[in-house]
Amino acid sequence: MASDVKLGVPENHEAGNKWRNIVPNEQEEQVDLDVKRSFIYYPNDLSPLELENKKTELNELIVQVLRRHPGLSYFQGFHDIASVFLLTCGYKTSTDIIDHFVLFHIRDCMLPNLSPVLAYLSLLPSLVKAADYRLGHHISQVEPHYALAPFLTLFSHEILDLETATRLFDFFLASNPLMPIYLLAIILIYRRKEILDISQDDHDILHSVLSRIPPNLPFEDLIESASDLFTQNPPNSFGEWRRIGQHSCSRLPIEDNMTLSYGDEMLLLAIKDLRRHGHKQMSNTHVLLSAGAMFVAIAAGWYVQNYVL
């Protein structure tokens, strides 16, 4: 990853193996299951023993984050994110930086429920409409839950090569946490002809097509366009911005001197915000594991099909 992207200085209060003495997190069983099915597309040059060792490192990388910050809620797909860090930076460096990344970039995805994520996704239709009114109107009747998987995993589940995944992570790390939404909007605009060819009334097919991230996208051009779109249409220019919590990581500037203790403080405040406003959406675990739930069946069927079934 780009060396000029700073994720903060590791804090010594949880250094080394102290995390092993922390009470196990109840979510670790799901972590074990997800890690077992990791590294499907890459790396492809490891022996079976090397691959098992890499999975052990991945498991430890995830578990120590959950133990050090018990307010975090694991979501299926975080193992994809962690695997990109592990393969790119190595185990030791990843353990030094992943806490800061979680607390200041994807904290809103690891709260007790998905309300903050749904608030993020609500920006997508308006964002597309601001850049391409006809396309935005065409997809306006489809709930933007089709963007759930690529947003949660920062595209790491959809991208089949490590080099591209790493390039996207570089981009996201240097940007506002909402930048994946802007890239999703640009991808939809890039696919406008394909999408406009589908009847606006055929919600099921339209949802299926919108859920797909095609292979071989020209990501360098798309990244540049997403950056321009963010500059021209910042998040606070949309009415949906009001749905995003006061302590959302997207509202805070990422500074080099932000400490993990400050990140934990923001995490607790974000959790209190959820409770204060009485959000009743399913928990992360419930959403992704209850295959019969209505939200899963309608909004996240593709996601569950890839991770659970």
C-alpha positions as CSV (number, residue, x, y, z in Angstrom):
1,M,0.0,0.0,0.0
2,A,1.1,3.6,-0.5
3,S,3.7,4.5,1.9
4,D,2.4,8.1,2.3
5,V,-0.9,6.9,3.8
6,K,-0.5,7.1,7.5
7,L,-2.6,5.0,9.8
8,G,-1.3,6.3,13.1
9,V,1.5,5.2,15.5
10,P,0.8,1.8,17.2
11,E,0.1,2.3,20.9
12,N,2.1,0.1,23.3
13,H,-0.7,-0.5,25.8
14,E,-1.8,-3.5,23.8
15,A,1.4,-4.4,22.2
16,G,2.7,-7.9,21.5
17,N,0.6,-10.9,22.6
18,K,-1.3,-9.3,25.4
19,W,-4.5,-9.7,23.3
20,R,-4.3,-13.5,23.9
21,N,-5.1,-12.9,27.6
22,I,-8.2,-11.0,26.8
23,V,-11.5,-12.8,27.2
24,P,-12.5,-14.4,23.8
25,N,-15.1,-12.5,21.8
26,E,-18.3,-14.4,21.1
27,Q,-18.0,-13.7,17.4
28,E,-14.8,-15.7,17.0
29,E,-16.6,-18.8,16.0
30,Q,-17.9,-17.0,12.9
31,V,-14.4,-15.7,12.3
32,D,-13.1,-19.2,12.3
33,L,-15.6,-20.3,9.7
34,D,-14.9,-17.3,7.4
35,V,-11.1,-17.7,7.6
36,K,-11.4,-21.4,6.5
37,R,-12.9,-20.2,3.2
38,S,-10.4,-17.4,2.7
39,F,-7.7,-16.9,0.0
40,I,-9.8,-18.4,-2.8
41,Y,-8.5,-16.3,-5.6
42,Y,-5.1,-15.3,-4.2
43,P,-2.4,-16.1,-3.3
44,N,-2.1,-19.1,-5.7
45,D,1.6,-19.8,-5.2
46,L,1.6,-21.2,-1.6
47,S,1.9,-24.7,-0.6
48,P,-0.9,-26.3,1.5
49,L,1.2,-25.8,4.7
50,E,2.0,-22.2,3.8
51,L,-1.7,-21.5,3.1
52,E,-2.7,-23.0,6.5
53,N,-0.1,-20.8,8.2
54,K,-1.5,-17.8,6.4
55,K,-5.0,-18.6,7.6
56,T,-3.7,-18.8,11.1
57,E,-2.2,-15.4,10.8
58,L,-5.5,-14.0,9.3
59,N,-7.5,-15.5,12.2
60,E,-5.2,-13.9,14.7
61,L,-5.2,-10.6,13.0
62,I,-9.0,-10.4,13.1
63,V,-9.4,-11.9,16.6
64,Q,-7.0,-9.5,18.3
65,V,-8.9,-6.5,16.8
66,L,-12.2,-7.8,18.2
67,R,-10.6,-8.5,21.6
68,R,-8.9,-5.2,22.0
69,H,-12.0,-3.3,21.0
70,P,-15.0,-5.3,22.3
71,G,-17.5,-2.7,21.1
72,L,-16.8,-3.7,17.5
73,S,-19.3,-6.1,15.8
74,Y,-17.7,-8.5,13.3
75,F,-19.3,-8.7,9.9
76,Q,-18.8,-11.4,7.3
77,G,-16.5,-9.9,4.7
78,F,-14.2,-8.2,7.2
79,H,-12.0,-11.3,6.7
80,D,-11.6,-10.3,3.0
81,I,-10.5,-6.8,4.1
82,A,-8.0,-8.2,6.6
83,S,-6.6,-10.6,4.0
84,V,-5.6,-7.7,1.7
85,F,-3.8,-6.1,4.6
86,L,-2.1,-9.3,5.5
87,L,-0.9,-10.2,2.0
88,T,0.2,-6.7,1.2
89,C,1.8,-5.5,4.5
90,G,2.7,-8.8,6.2
91,Y,1.5,-10.0,9.6
92,K,3.6,-7.7,11.9
93,T,2.8,-4.5,10.0
94,S,-0.8,-5.4,9.7
95,T,-1.2,-5.9,13.4
96,D,0.3,-2.4,13.9
97,I,-2.1,-0.6,11.6
98,I,-5.3,-2.5,11.3
99,D,-6.8,-1.2,14.6
100,H,-6.4,2.4,13.4
101,F,-7.9,1.5,10.0
102,V,-10.9,-0.1,11.7
103,L,-11.6,2.6,14.2
104,F,-11.2,5.5,11.7
105,H,-12.3,4.2,8.3
106,I,-14.8,1.4,8.8
107,R,-16.0,1.8,12.3
108,D,-19.5,2.5,11.1
109,C,-19.6,-0.9,9.5
110,M,-18.8,-2.6,12.8
111,L,-21.4,-1.2,15.1
112,P,-24.1,-3.4,16.7
113,N,-26.5,-3.0,13.7
114,L,-26.4,-1.9,10.1
115,S,-28.3,1.4,10.4
116,P,-25.2,3.5,9.7
117,V,-24.4,1.4,6.6
118,L,-27.9,1.8,5.3
119,A,-27.6,5.6,5.9
120,Y,-24.4,5.5,3.8
121,L,-26.1,3.5,1.0
122,S,-29.0,6.0,0.9
123,L,-26.7,8.5,-0.6
124,L,-26.0,6.4,-3.7
125,P,-29.3,7.1,-5.7
126,S,-29.0,10.8,-5.2
127,L,-25.4,10.8,-6.0
128,V,-26.0,9.0,-9.3
129,K,-28.8,11.3,-10.1
130,A,-26.6,14.4,-9.4
131,A,-24.0,13.1,-12.0
132,D,-26.4,11.5,-14.5
133,Y,-30.1,12.4,-14.0
134,R,-31.5,9.9,-16.4
135,L,-29.7,7.0,-14.9
136,G,-30.4,8.1,-11.4
137,H,-34.1,8.3,-12.1
138,H,-34.0,4.9,-13.8
139,I,-32.7,3.2,-10.7
140,S,-34.5,5.4,-8.1
141,Q,-37.2,2.7,-7.4
142,V,-34.6,0.1,-6.4
143,E,-33.4,0.2,-2.8
144,P,-29.6,0.6,-2.9
145,H,-29.0,-2.6,-0.8
146,Y,-27.4,-4.0,-4.0
147,A,-24.3,-2.0,-3.0
148,L,-24.1,-3.6,0.5
149,A,-21.4,-6.3,-0.3
150,P,-18.9,-4.1,-2.2
151,F,-19.3,-1.3,0.2
152,L,-18.8,-3.5,3.3
153,T,-15.8,-5.3,1.9
154,L,-14.3,-2.3,0.1
155,F,-14.7,-4.4,-3.1
156,S,-12.2,-7.0,-1.8
157,H,-14.7,-9.8,-2.3
158,E,-15.5,-8.8,-5.8
159,I,-11.9,-8.1,-7.0
160,L,-10.1,-11.3,-8.1
161,D,-6.5,-10.0,-8.1
162,L,-4.5,-8.6,-5.2
163,E,-2.9,-5.8,-7.2
164,T,-6.2,-4.2,-8.0
165,A,-7.6,-4.8,-4.5
166,T,-4.5,-3.1,-3.1
167,R,-4.8,-0.2,-5.4
168,L,-8.4,0.4,-4.3
169,F,-7.4,0.2,-0.7
170,D,-4.7,2.8,-1.3
171,F,-7.4,5.0,-2.7
172,F,-9.9,4.4,0.1
173,L,-7.3,4.9,2.8
174,A,-6.4,8.3,1.5
175,S,-10.0,9.3,1.2
176,N,-13.2,10.0,3.2
177,P,-14.8,6.7,4.4
178,L,-17.7,7.4,2.1
179,M,-15.5,7.2,-1.0
180,P,-16.5,3.6,-1.8
181,I,-20.1,5.0,-2.4
182,Y,-18.7,7.5,-4.9
183,L,-16.8,4.8,-6.7
184,L,-19.9,2.6,-6.8
185,A,-21.8,5.6,-8.3
186,I,-19.1,6.0,-11.0
187,I,-19.2,2.3,-11.8
188,L,-23.0,2.5,-12.3
189,I,-22.5,5.5,-14.6
190,Y,-19.8,3.6,-16.5
191,R,-22.4,0.8,-17.0
192,R,-25.3,3.1,-17.9
193,K,-26.2,1.6,-21.2
194,E,-26.4,-1.9,-19.8
195,I,-28.6,-0.6,-16.9
196,L,-30.8,1.6,-19.0
197,D,-31.5,-1.3,-21.3
198,I,-33.4,-3.0,-18.4
199,S,-37.0,-1.9,-17.8
200,Q,-37.3,0.3,-14.8
201,D,-40.3,-1.7,-13.7
202,D,-38.4,-5.0,-13.6
203,H,-37.0,-4.5,-10.1
204,D,-35.7,-8.0,-9.6
205,I,-33.6,-8.1,-12.8
206,L,-32.5,-4.5,-12.2
207,H,-31.4,-5.3,-8.7
208,S,-29.5,-8.3,-9.9
209,V,-27.6,-6.3,-12.5
210,L,-26.9,-3.4,-10.1
211,S,-25.4,-5.9,-7.6
212,R,-22.8,-7.1,-10.1
213,I,-19.3,-5.7,-10.3
214,P,-18.0,-6.6,-13.8
215,P,-14.5,-7.8,-14.2
216,N,-11.8,-5.8,-15.9
217,L,-13.1,-2.4,-15.1
218,P,-10.7,0.5,-15.9
219,F,-10.2,1.4,-12.2
220,E,-7.6,4.1,-12.7
221,D,-10.0,6.1,-14.7
222,L,-12.9,5.3,-12.4
223,I,-10.8,6.3,-9.3
224,E,-10.1,9.7,-10.9
225,S,-13.8,10.2,-11.8
226,A,-14.8,9.2,-8.2
227,S,-12.4,11.8,-6.8
228,D,-13.8,14.5,-9.1
229,L,-17.4,13.5,-8.2
230,F,-16.6,13.8,-4.5
231,T,-15.2,17.3,-5.0
232,Q,-18.1,18.4,-7.1
233,N,-20.8,16.8,-4.9
234,P,-19.6,16.4,-1.3
235,P,-21.7,14.2,1.0
236,N,-23.0,17.2,3.0
237,S,-24.6,18.6,-0.1
238,F,-27.3,15.8,-0.1
239,G,-30.4,15.6,2.2
240,E,-29.4,12.1,3.1
241,W,-26.4,13.4,4.9
242,R,-28.7,14.2,7.9
243,R,-29.2,10.4,8.3
244,I,-25.5,9.9,9.1
245,G,-24.7,9.9,12.8
246,Q,-22.9,12.7,14.5
247,H,-20.0,10.5,15.5
248,S,-19.8,8.7,12.1
249,C,-16.2,8.3,10.9
250,S,-17.2,10.0,7.7
251,R,-17.8,13.2,9.6
252,L,-14.3,13.3,11.2
253,P,-11.2,14.4,9.4
254,I,-8.5,11.7,9.4
255,E,-5.5,13.1,11.2
256,D,-2.1,11.5,11.7
257,N,-2.2,12.1,15.4
258,M,-5.5,10.3,16.1
259,T,-4.9,7.8,18.8
260,L,-6.6,4.4,19.3
261,S,-8.0,5.6,22.6
262,Y,-9.7,8.4,20.8
263,G,-11.0,5.9,18.3
264,D,-12.4,3.8,21.1
265,E,-14.1,6.9,22.5
266,M,-15.7,7.6,19.2
267,L,-16.8,4.0,18.9
268,L,-18.6,4.2,22.2
269,L,-20.3,7.5,21.3
270,A,-21.4,6.0,18.0
271,I,-23.0,3.0,19.8
272,K,-24.7,5.4,22.2
273,D,-26.1,7.3,19.2
274,L,-27.6,4.1,17.9
275,R,-29.3,3.4,21.2
276,R,-30.4,6.9,21.7
277,H,-32.2,7.0,18.4
278,G,-33.7,3.6,18.9
279,H,-32.5,2.0,15.7
280,K,-34.0,-1.5,15.5
281,Q,-32.4,-2.9,12.4
282,M,-31.0,-6.4,12.7
283,S,-27.5,-6.8,14.1
284,N,-24.6,-7.5,11.7
285,T,-24.6,-11.2,12.7
286,H,-28.4,-11.5,12.4
287,V,-28.5,-9.9,9.0
288,L,-25.8,-12.0,7.5
289,L,-26.6,-15.4,9.1
290,S,-30.5,-15.5,9.1
291,A,-31.2,-16.7,5.6
292,G,-34.9,-16.6,6.1
293,A,-35.1,-13.0,7.2
294,M,-36.9,-10.6,4.9
295,F,-34.1,-8.1,4.8
296,V,-31.7,-10.9,3.8
297,A,-34.1,-12.3,1.2
298,I,-34.8,-9.0,-0.5
299,A,-31.9,-6.7,0.2
300,A,-28.8,-8.8,0.7
301,G,-29.6,-12.1,-1.0
302,W,-26.5,-11.9,-3.2
303,Y,-24.4,-11.2,-0.2
304,V,-25.7,-14.1,1.8
305,Q,-25.4,-16.4,-1.2
306,N,-21.7,-15.7,-1.5
307,Y,-20.8,-15.8,2.2
308,V,-23.3,-18.1,3.9
309,L,-24.8,-20.7,1.5
